[in-house]
Amino acid sequence: MEEEELLNDDGALFEHHHFVADPGQEFMRIDKWLMNKIQNASRTKLQAAAEAGCIQVNGKPIKSNYKIKPGDDVRILLPEPPRDTEIYPENIPLDIVFEDEHLLIVNKKAGMVVHPGCNNYSGTLVNALAYHAGTLPQKDTNHRPGLVHRIDKDTSGLLVVGKTEFVLSHLGNQFFHHNIHRRYLALVWGEFENTEGTIRGYLARDPSDRRRSKHFENEEDGKLAITHYKVLEPFYFASLVECRLETGRTHQIRAHMASQGHPIFSDAMYGGREIRKGTALPKFKQFIENAFDMMPRQALHAAELGFIHPVTGKEMLFTAPLPEDFSQLLNKIRRYLA
């Protein structure tokens, strides 16, 4: 993006993004920080935007080497008006596990995008929530009303939604301090040497494919990510594992499992649509291809979600059974190995 492309004829700029850095935000170059905030934003474009004066912090243009600090108010201004980002209510059925006047728990089906974004401006969970619950609070202007966390489009399972600003902030604080209980079930390729373990490293966007997250060993390369795993059922060529998240980074389980040589079964983005272990027999290859057809999405399910209710102070714990596609896949594997 060249500088002259950023300014229109009369020099007017329109706000496209607005973020406020968290109170615990560590010092970081703003271009790197924004890469983790804006989907599909490249560092080159962000640097060009900064040099053109289109990135403002606390009301003043900054350069791309500016270090973000706690509480910084960041705005990105561009010459074209932003796309209509109003959330339109849509009557989409929801599987609501629990609801009171303060919050609700949704069991999201696989295939549903959580919030509007690039190429997904309708049919999302947020559109459904707008119809079901009306106006919900949101942090900053992120167009994710009620949400303090999310799960990937093709991951099924539990999400908590806050109905008031107090509840949203309280839940956000629990996530920030890693006090939320999150247990996932995943079918991954291969068997583990140890039946229990912890994967600890630093996740950031993969430089070779910015849709993915990549595991790094050095602190300066990404954000700390910790996943605890336990093998529940070994299948010779695959394993059913539970994963407990201590942190909640983008694609954390998918990236962590792939980094250990155990990509999630049928996860095309991280290598899970390739036969990683098993026999060379045509019968086995056909079995795996049939299994992929049965479950064309990653075999990952958010099965448990626990937290302290922000208003009542009670410990809350919710569970969601395996969806039909995941359950049928496991039964198919068990029958094949019997």
Secondary structure, DSSP 8 states (H G I E B T S, - for coil): --HHHH--TT---EEEEEEE--TT---EEHHHHHHTTSTT--HHHHHHHHHTT-EEETTEE--TT-EE-TT-EEEEEESS---------------EEEE-SSEEEEEE-TT--SS-BTTB-SSSHHHHHHHHH-S---STT-S-TTBS----TT-EEEEEEESSHHHHHHHHHHHHTT--EEEEEEEEES--SSSEEEEEEEEEEETTEEEEEEEESSGGGSEEEEEEEEEEEE-SSEEEEEEEESS--TTHHHHHHHHTT--BTT-GGGTTTS--SS---HHHHHHHHHHHHH--S--EEEEEEEEE-TTT--EEEEE----HHHHHHHHHHHHHH-
